[in-house]
Amino acid sequence: MIEYIAILFAFLCALAIPALLLVIPKLLSPKVPSEAKSKPFECGMEPFALPGGHVPVHFYIVAMLFIVFDVELVFLFPWAVLFRELGVFGLAEMAVFLGFVVLGFWYVWKKRALEWG
């Protein structure tokens, strides 16, 4: 039971630090609103028009796909470190995993989600 105290402490710190980092600036920052502060700022120039229109979704799709494939491929590093210890079973498991990654990439490619034109 005593070995779980460190895990509990780390969990509480993981909750407390972000909470403090969100609350302390709200409490200590000066609040002096003005008209100049509420104006949009763009490269030091007065904006001639507010942005309008639709935001293309394609950029966000590619960004999300990058994150998904990047996180999946992060699993290759621990496998490469333990490659000799895992043996044939580890090789087979990684082949199945990479098969799913390639299958997902193939699906995205066929749906034309990676084309900008």
Chimera marker file (.cmm) of the C-alpha trace (Angstrom):
<marker_set name="trace">
<marker id="1" x="0.000" y="0.000" z="0.000" r="1" g="1" b="0" radius="0.5"/>
<marker id="2" x="2.854" y="2.367" z="0.781" r="1" g="1" b="0" radius="0.5"/>
<marker id="3" x="4.162" y="2.136" z="-2.814" r="1" g="1" b="0" radius="0.5"/>
<marker id="4" x="0.920" y="3.662" z="-4.103" r="1" g="1" b="0" radius="0.5"/>
<marker id="5" x="1.437" y="6.883" z="-2.131" r="1" g="1" b="0" radius="0.5"/>
<marker id="6" x="3.943" y="8.139" z="-4.713" r="1" g="1" b="0" radius="0.5"/>
<marker id="7" x="1.461" y="7.443" z="-7.521" r="1" g="1" b="0" radius="0.5"/>
<marker id="8" x="-1.289" y="9.244" z="-5.603" r="1" g="1" b="0" radius="0.5"/>
<marker id="9" x="1.045" y="12.186" z="-4.965" r="1" g="1" b="0" radius="0.5"/>
<marker id="10" x="1.985" y="12.389" z="-8.660" r="1" g="1" b="0" radius="0.5"/>
<marker id="11" x="-1.696" y="12.251" z="-9.624" r="1" g="1" b="0" radius="0.5"/>
<marker id="12" x="-2.579" y="15.047" z="-7.202" r="1" g="1" b="0" radius="0.5"/>
<marker id="13" x="0.317" y="17.164" z="-8.493" r="1" g="1" b="0" radius="0.5"/>
<marker id="14" x="-0.824" y="16.513" z="-12.050" r="1" g="1" b="0" radius="0.5"/>
<marker id="15" x="-4.223" y="17.906" z="-11.110" r="1" g="1" b="0" radius="0.5"/>
<marker id="16" x="-3.055" y="20.753" z="-8.875" r="1" g="1" b="0" radius="0.5"/>
<marker id="17" x="-0.360" y="22.316" z="-11.057" r="1" g="1" b="0" radius="0.5"/>
<marker id="18" x="-2.575" y="22.989" z="-14.118" r="1" g="1" b="0" radius="0.5"/>
<marker id="19" x="-5.367" y="24.201" z="-11.859" r="1" g="1" b="0" radius="0.5"/>
<marker id="20" x="-3.005" y="26.647" z="-10.151" r="1" g="1" b="0" radius="0.5"/>
<marker id="21" x="-1.592" y="27.781" z="-13.487" r="1" g="1" b="0" radius="0.5"/>
<marker id="22" x="-5.118" y="28.608" z="-14.639" r="1" g="1" b="0" radius="0.5"/>
<marker id="23" x="-6.329" y="30.282" z="-11.425" r="1" g="1" b="0" radius="0.5"/>
<marker id="24" x="-3.321" y="32.341" z="-10.310" r="1" g="1" b="0" radius="0.5"/>
<marker id="25" x="-3.127" y="34.572" z="-13.432" r="1" g="1" b="0" radius="0.5"/>
<marker id="26" x="-6.854" y="35.286" z="-13.168" r="1" g="1" b="0" radius="0.5"/>
<marker id="27" x="-6.387" y="36.422" z="-9.574" r="1" g="1" b="0" radius="0.5"/>
<marker id="28" x="-3.150" y="38.406" z="-9.965" r="1" g="1" b="0" radius="0.5"/>
<marker id="29" x="-3.440" y="39.980" z="-13.413" r="1" g="1" b="0" radius="0.5"/>
<marker id="30" x="-4.460" y="43.626" z="-13.673" r="1" g="1" b="0" radius="0.5"/>
<marker id="31" x="-7.861" y="44.153" z="-15.222" r="1" g="1" b="0" radius="0.5"/>
<marker id="32" x="-7.919" y="47.507" z="-17.026" r="1" g="1" b="0" radius="0.5"/>
<marker id="33" x="-10.089" y="47.099" z="-20.120" r="1" g="1" b="0" radius="0.5"/>
<marker id="34" x="-9.846" y="49.729" z="-22.829" r="1" g="1" b="0" radius="0.5"/>
<marker id="35" x="-11.069" y="50.267" z="-26.375" r="1" g="1" b="0" radius="0.5"/>
<marker id="36" x="-7.596" y="49.701" z="-27.815" r="1" g="1" b="0" radius="0.5"/>
<marker id="37" x="-7.263" y="46.338" z="-26.089" r="1" g="1" b="0" radius="0.5"/>
<marker id="38" x="-10.555" y="45.086" z="-27.454" r="1" g="1" b="0" radius="0.5"/>
<marker id="39" x="-9.638" y="45.831" z="-31.093" r="1" g="1" b="0" radius="0.5"/>
<marker id="40" x="-8.348" y="43.022" z="-33.295" r="1" g="1" b="0" radius="0.5"/>
<marker id="41" x="-4.598" y="43.184" z="-33.866" r="1" g="1" b="0" radius="0.5"/>
<marker id="42" x="-2.959" y="42.098" z="-37.096" r="1" g="1" b="0" radius="0.5"/>
<marker id="43" x="0.788" y="42.438" z="-37.685" r="1" g="1" b="0" radius="0.5"/>
<marker id="44" x="0.928" y="45.912" z="-36.164" r="1" g="1" b="0" radius="0.5"/>
<marker id="45" x="-1.464" y="47.313" z="-38.777" r="1" g="1" b="0" radius="0.5"/>
<marker id="46" x="-5.065" y="48.358" z="-38.429" r="1" g="1" b="0" radius="0.5"/>
<marker id="47" x="-7.184" y="45.587" z="-39.940" r="1" g="1" b="0" radius="0.5"/>
<marker id="48" x="-9.138" y="46.821" z="-42.948" r="1" g="1" b="0" radius="0.5"/>
<marker id="49" x="-11.763" y="44.098" z="-42.592" r="1" g="1" b="0" radius="0.5"/>
<marker id="50" x="-12.685" y="41.396" z="-40.148" r="1" g="1" b="0" radius="0.5"/>
<marker id="51" x="-12.099" y="37.857" z="-41.372" r="1" g="1" b="0" radius="0.5"/>
<marker id="52" x="-15.162" y="36.263" z="-42.867" r="1" g="1" b="0" radius="0.5"/>
<marker id="53" x="-16.203" y="33.307" z="-44.917" r="1" g="1" b="0" radius="0.5"/>
<marker id="54" x="-15.742" y="29.626" z="-44.354" r="1" g="1" b="0" radius="0.5"/>
<marker id="55" x="-12.579" y="28.094" z="-42.980" r="1" g="1" b="0" radius="0.5"/>
<marker id="56" x="-11.401" y="25.190" z="-45.138" r="1" g="1" b="0" radius="0.5"/>
<marker id="57" x="-11.788" y="21.969" z="-43.189" r="1" g="1" b="0" radius="0.5"/>
<marker id="58" x="-9.209" y="20.100" z="-45.226" r="1" g="1" b="0" radius="0.5"/>
<marker id="59" x="-6.300" y="21.570" z="-43.260" r="1" g="1" b="0" radius="0.5"/>
<marker id="60" x="-7.759" y="20.281" z="-39.999" r="1" g="1" b="0" radius="0.5"/>
<marker id="61" x="-8.377" y="16.821" z="-41.450" r="1" g="1" b="0" radius="0.5"/>
<marker id="62" x="-4.746" y="16.526" z="-42.533" r="1" g="1" b="0" radius="0.5"/>
<marker id="63" x="-3.590" y="17.786" z="-39.112" r="1" g="1" b="0" radius="0.5"/>
<marker id="64" x="-5.735" y="15.219" z="-37.289" r="1" g="1" b="0" radius="0.5"/>
<marker id="65" x="-4.520" y="12.440" z="-39.577" r="1" g="1" b="0" radius="0.5"/>
<marker id="66" x="-0.930" y="13.472" z="-38.899" r="1" g="1" b="0" radius="0.5"/>
<marker id="67" x="-1.528" y="13.277" z="-35.148" r="1" g="1" b="0" radius="0.5"/>
<marker id="68" x="-3.237" y="9.883" z="-35.402" r="1" g="1" b="0" radius="0.5"/>
<marker id="69" x="-0.469" y="8.339" z="-37.519" r="1" g="1" b="0" radius="0.5"/>
<marker id="70" x="2.236" y="10.026" z="-35.459" r="1" g="1" b="0" radius="0.5"/>
<marker id="71" x="0.868" y="8.649" z="-32.181" r="1" g="1" b="0" radius="0.5"/>
<marker id="72" x="0.504" y="5.199" z="-33.708" r="1" g="1" b="0" radius="0.5"/>
<marker id="73" x="4.086" y="5.230" z="-34.925" r="1" g="1" b="0" radius="0.5"/>
<marker id="74" x="5.375" y="6.266" z="-31.490" r="1" g="1" b="0" radius="0.5"/>
<marker id="75" x="4.740" y="2.649" z="-30.499" r="1" g="1" b="0" radius="0.5"/>
<marker id="76" x="7.574" y="1.595" z="-32.825" r="1" g="1" b="0" radius="0.5"/>
<marker id="77" x="10.284" y="2.971" z="-30.515" r="1" g="1" b="0" radius="0.5"/>
<marker id="78" x="9.645" y="0.726" z="-27.480" r="1" g="1" b="0" radius="0.5"/>
<marker id="79" x="9.242" y="-2.235" z="-29.822" r="1" g="1" b="0" radius="0.5"/>
<marker id="80" x="12.596" y="-1.473" z="-31.474" r="1" g="1" b="0" radius="0.5"/>
<marker id="81" x="14.280" y="-1.226" z="-28.071" r="1" g="1" b="0" radius="0.5"/>
<marker id="82" x="12.901" y="-4.612" z="-26.955" r="1" g="1" b="0" radius="0.5"/>
<marker id="83" x="13.050" y="-6.288" z="-30.373" r="1" g="1" b="0" radius="0.5"/>
<marker id="84" x="15.463" y="-9.088" z="-29.412" r="1" g="1" b="0" radius="0.5"/>
<marker id="85" x="13.630" y="-9.884" z="-26.161" r="1" g="1" b="0" radius="0.5"/>
<marker id="86" x="10.202" y="-10.075" z="-27.817" r="1" g="1" b="0" radius="0.5"/>
<marker id="87" x="11.282" y="-12.625" z="-30.409" r="1" g="1" b="0" radius="0.5"/>
<marker id="88" x="9.033" y="-13.933" z="-33.143" r="1" g="1" b="0" radius="0.5"/>
<marker id="89" x="5.852" y="-13.173" z="-31.199" r="1" g="1" b="0" radius="0.5"/>
<marker id="90" x="6.823" y="-9.494" z="-30.940" r="1" g="1" b="0" radius="0.5"/>
<marker id="91" x="7.631" y="-9.420" z="-34.638" r="1" g="1" b="0" radius="0.5"/>
<marker id="92" x="4.229" y="-10.918" z="-35.490" r="1" g="1" b="0" radius="0.5"/>
<marker id="93" x="2.417" y="-8.460" z="-33.213" r="1" g="1" b="0" radius="0.5"/>
<marker id="94" x="4.237" y="-5.513" z="-34.791" r="1" g="1" b="0" radius="0.5"/>
<marker id="95" x="3.444" y="-6.852" z="-38.265" r="1" g="1" b="0" radius="0.5"/>
<marker id="96" x="-0.262" y="-6.889" z="-37.354" r="1" g="1" b="0" radius="0.5"/>
<marker id="97" x="-0.003" y="-3.378" z="-35.880" r="1" g="1" b="0" radius="0.5"/>
<marker id="98" x="1.812" y="-2.003" z="-38.935" r="1" g="1" b="0" radius="0.5"/>
<marker id="99" x="-0.743" y="-3.761" z="-41.115" r="1" g="1" b="0" radius="0.5"/>
<marker id="100" x="-3.479" y="-1.743" z="-39.433" r="1" g="1" b="0" radius="0.5"/>
<marker id="101" x="-1.458" y="1.464" z="-39.823" r="1" g="1" b="0" radius="0.5"/>
<marker id="102" x="-0.887" y="0.791" z="-43.539" r="1" g="1" b="0" radius="0.5"/>
<marker id="103" x="-4.538" y="-0.172" z="-43.979" r="1" g="1" b="0" radius="0.5"/>
<marker id="104" x="-5.593" y="3.123" z="-42.371" r="1" g="1" b="0" radius="0.5"/>
<marker id="105" x="-3.170" y="5.057" z="-44.557" r="1" g="1" b="0" radius="0.5"/>
<marker id="106" x="-4.484" y="3.261" z="-47.646" r="1" g="1" b="0" radius="0.5"/>
<marker id="107" x="-8.077" y="4.128" z="-46.657" r="1" g="1" b="0" radius="0.5"/>
<marker id="108" x="-7.184" y="7.802" z="-46.204" r="1" g="1" b="0" radius="0.5"/>
<marker id="109" x="-5.349" y="7.772" z="-49.537" r="1" g="1" b="0" radius="0.5"/>
<marker id="110" x="-8.352" y="6.252" z="-51.357" r="1" g="1" b="0" radius="0.5"/>
<marker id="111" x="-10.722" y="8.787" z="-49.769" r="1" g="1" b="0" radius="0.5"/>
<marker id="112" x="-8.421" y="11.499" z="-51.191" r="1" g="1" b="0" radius="0.5"/>
<marker id="113" x="-8.089" y="13.172" z="-47.801" r="1" g="1" b="0" radius="0.5"/>
<marker id="114" x="-4.429" y="14.030" z="-48.419" r="1" g="1" b="0" radius="0.5"/>
<marker id="115" x="-4.941" y="15.990" z="-51.649" r="1" g="1" b="0" radius="0.5"/>
<marker id="116" x="-4.835" y="19.778" z="-51.509" r="1" g="1" b="0" radius="0.5"/>
<marker id="117" x="-6.123" y="20.494" z="-54.996" r="1" g="1" b="0" radius="0.5"/>
<link id1="1" id2="2" r="1" g="1" b="0" radius="0.2"/>
<link id1="2" id2="3" r="1" g="1" b="0" radius="0.2"/>
<link id1="3" id2="4" r="1" g="1" b="0" radius="0.2"/>
<link id1="4" id2="5" r="1" g="1" b="0" radius="0.2"/>
<link id1="5" id2="6" r="1" g="1" b="0" radius="0.2"/>
<link id1="6" id2="7" r="1" g="1" b="0" radius="0.2"/>
<link id1="7" id2="8" r="1" g="1" b="0" radius="0.2"/>
<link id1="8" id2="9" r="1" g="1" b="0" radius="0.2"/>
<link id1="9" id2="10" r="1" g="1" b="0" radius="0.2"/>
<link id1="10" id2="11" r="1" g="1" b="0" radius="0.2"/>
<link id1="11" id2="12" r="1" g="1" b="0" radius="0.2"/>
<link id1="12" id2="13" r="1" g="1" b="0" radius="0.2"/>
<link id1="13" id2="14" r="1" g="1" b="0" radius="0.2"/>
<link id1="14" id2="15" r="1" g="1" b="0" radius="0.2"/>
<link id1="15" id2="16" r="1" g="1" b="0" radius="0.2"/>
<link id1="16" id2="17" r="1" g="1" b="0" radius="0.2"/>
<link id1="17" id2="18" r="1" g="1" b="0" radius="0.2"/>
<link id1="18" id2="19" r="1" g="1" b="0" radius="0.2"/>
<link id1="19" id2="20" r="1" g="1" b="0" radius="0.2"/>
<link id1="20" id2="21" r="1" g="1" b="0" radius="0.2"/>
<link id1="21" id2="22" r="1" g="1" b="0" radius="0.2"/>
<link id1="22" id2="23" r="1" g="1" b="0" radius="0.2"/>
<link id1="23" id2="24" r="1" g="1" b="0" radius="0.2"/>
<link id1="24" id2="25" r="1" g="1" b="0" radius="0.2"/>
<link id1="25" id2="26" r="1" g="1" b="0" radius="0.2"/>
<link id1="26" id2="27" r="1" g="1" b="0" radius="0.2"/>
<link id1="27" id2="28" r="1" g="1" b="0" radius="0.2"/>
<link id1="28" id2="29" r="1" g="1" b="0" radius="0.2"/>
<link id1="29" id2="30" r="1" g="1" b="0" radius="0.2"/>
<link id1="30" id2="31" r="1" g="1" b="0" radius="0.2"/>
<link id1="31" id2="32" r="1" g="1" b="0" radius="0.2"/>
<link id1="32" id2="33" r="1" g="1" b="0" radius="0.2"/>
<link id1="33" id2="34" r="1" g="1" b="0" radius="0.2"/>
<link id1="34" id2="35" r="1" g="1" b="0" radius="0.2"/>
<link id1="35" id2="36" r="1" g="1" b="0" radius="0.2"/>
<link id1="36" id2="37" r="1" g="1" b="0" radius="0.2"/>
<link id1="37" id2="38" r="1" g="1" b="0" radius="0.2"/>
<link id1="38" id2="39" r="1" g="1" b="0" radius="0.2"/>
<link id1="39" id2="40" r="1" g="1" b="0" radius="0.2"/>
<link id1="40" id2="41" r="1" g="1" b="0" radius="0.2"/>
<link id1="41" id2="42" r="1" g="1" b="0" radius="0.2"/>
<link id1="42" id2="43" r="1" g="1" b="0" radius="0.2"/>
<link id1="43" id2="44" r="1" g="1" b="0" radius="0.2"/>
<link id1="44" id2="45" r="1" g="1" b="0" radius="0.2"/>
<link id1="45" id2="46" r="1" g="1" b="0" radius="0.2"/>
<link id1="46" id2="47" r="1" g="1" b="0" radius="0.2"/>
<link id1="47" id2="48" r="1" g="1" b="0" radius="0.2"/>
<link id1="48" id2="49" r="1" g="1" b="0" radius="0.2"/>
<link id1="49" id2="50" r="1" g="1" b="0" radius="0.2"/>
<link id1="50" id2="51" r="1" g="1" b="0" radius="0.2"/>
<link id1="51" id2="52" r="1" g="1" b="0" radius="0.2"/>
<link id1="52" id2="53" r="1" g="1" b="0" radius="0.2"/>
<link id1="53" id2="54" r="1" g="1" b="0" radius="0.2"/>
<link id1="54" id2="55" r="1" g="1" b="0" radius="0.2"/>
<link id1="55" id2="56" r="1" g="1" b="0" radius="0.2"/>
<link id1="56" id2="57" r="1" g="1" b="0" radius="0.2"/>
<link id1="57" id2="58" r="1" g="1" b="0" radius="0.2"/>
<link id1="58" id2="59" r="1" g="1" b="0" radius="0.2"/>
<link id1="59" id2="60" r="1" g="1" b="0" radius="0.2"/>
<link id1="60" id2="61" r="1" g="1" b="0" radius="0.2"/>
<link id1="61" id2="62" r="1" g="1" b="0" radius="0.2"/>
<link id1="62" id2="63" r="1" g="1" b="0" radius="0.2"/>
<link id1="63" id2="64" r="1" g="1" b="0" radius="0.2"/>
<link id1="64" id2="65" r="1" g="1" b="0" radius="0.2"/>
<link id1="65" id2="66" r="1" g="1" b="0" radius="0.2"/>
<link id1="66" id2="67" r="1" g="1" b="0" radius="0.2"/>
<link id1="67" id2="68" r="1" g="1" b="0" radius="0.2"/>
<link id1="68" id2="69" r="1" g="1" b="0" radius="0.2"/>
<link id1="69" id2="70" r="1" g="1" b="0" radius="0.2"/>
<link id1="70" id2="71" r="1" g="1" b="0" radius="0.2"/>
<link id1="71" id2="72" r="1" g="1" b="0" radius="0.2"/>
<link id1="72" id2="73" r="1" g="1" b="0" radius="0.2"/>
<link id1="73" id2="74" r="1" g="1" b="0" radius="0.2"/>
<link id1="74" id2="75" r="1" g="1" b="0" radius="0.2"/>
<link id1="75" id2="76" r="1" g="1" b="0" radius="0.2"/>
<link id1="76" id2="77" r="1" g="1" b="0" radius="0.2"/>
<link id1="77" id2="78" r="1" g="1" b="0" radius="0.2"/>
<link id1="78" id2="79" r="1" g="1" b="0" radius="0.2"/>
<link id1="79" id2="80" r="1" g="1" b="0" radius="0.2"/>
<link id1="80" id2="81" r="1" g="1" b="0" radius="0.2"/>
<link id1="81" id2="82" r="1" g="1" b="0" radius="0.2"/>
<link id1="82" id2="83" r="1" g="1" b="0" radius="0.2"/>
<link id1="83" id2="84" r="1" g="1" b="0" radius="0.2"/>
<link id1="84" id2="85" r="1" g="1" b="0" radius="0.2"/>
<link id1="85" id2="86" r="1" g="1" b="0" radius="0.2"/>
<link id1="86" id2="87" r="1" g="1" b="0" radius="0.2"/>
<link id1="87" id2="88" r="1" g="1" b="0" radius="0.2"/>
<link id1="88" id2="89" r="1" g="1" b="0" radius="0.2"/>
<link id1="89" id2="90" r="1" g="1" b="0" radius="0.2"/>
<link id1="90" id2="91" r="1" g="1" b="0" radius="0.2"/>
<link id1="91" id2="92" r="1" g="1" b="0" radius="0.2"/>
<link id1="92" id2="93" r="1" g="1" b="0" radius="0.2"/>
<link id1="93" id2="94" r="1" g="1" b="0" radius="0.2"/>
<link id1="94" id2="95" r="1" g="1" b="0" radius="0.2"/>
<link id1="95" id2="96" r="1" g="1" b="0" radius="0.2"/>
<link id1="96" id2="97" r="1" g="1" b="0" radius="0.2"/>
<link id1="97" id2="98" r="1" g="1" b="0" radius="0.2"/>
<link id1="98" id2="99" r="1" g="1" b="0" radius="0.2"/>
<link id1="99" id2="100" r="1" g="1" b="0" radius="0.2"/>
<link id1="100" id2="101" r="1" g="1" b="0" radius="0.2"/>
<link id1="101" id2="102" r="1" g="1" b="0" radius="0.2"/>
<link id1="102" id2="103" r="1" g="1" b="0" radius="0.2"/>
<link id1="103" id2="104" r="1" g="1" b="0" radius="0.2"/>
<link id1="104" id2="105" r="1" g="1" b="0" radius="0.2"/>
<link id1="105" id2="106" r="1" g="1" b="0" radius="0.2"/>
<link id1="106" id2="107" r="1" g="1" b="0" radius="0.2"/>
<link id1="107" id2="108" r="1" g="1" b="0" radius="0.2"/>
<link id1="108" id2="109" r="1" g="1" b="0" radius="0.2"/>
<link id1="109" id2="110" r="1" g="1" b="0" radius="0.2"/>
<link id1="110" id2="111" r="1" g="1" b="0" radius="0.2"/>
<link id1="111" id2="112" r="1" g="1" b="0" radius="0.2"/>
<link id1="112" id2="113" r="1" g="1" b="0" radius="0.2"/>
<link id1="113" id2="114" r="1" g="1" b="0" radius="0.2"/>
<link id1="114" id2="115" r="1" g="1" b="0" radius="0.2"/>
<link id1="115" id2="116" r="1" g="1" b="0" radius="0.2"/>
<link id1="116" id2="117" r="1" g="1" b="0" radius="0.2"/>
</marker_set>
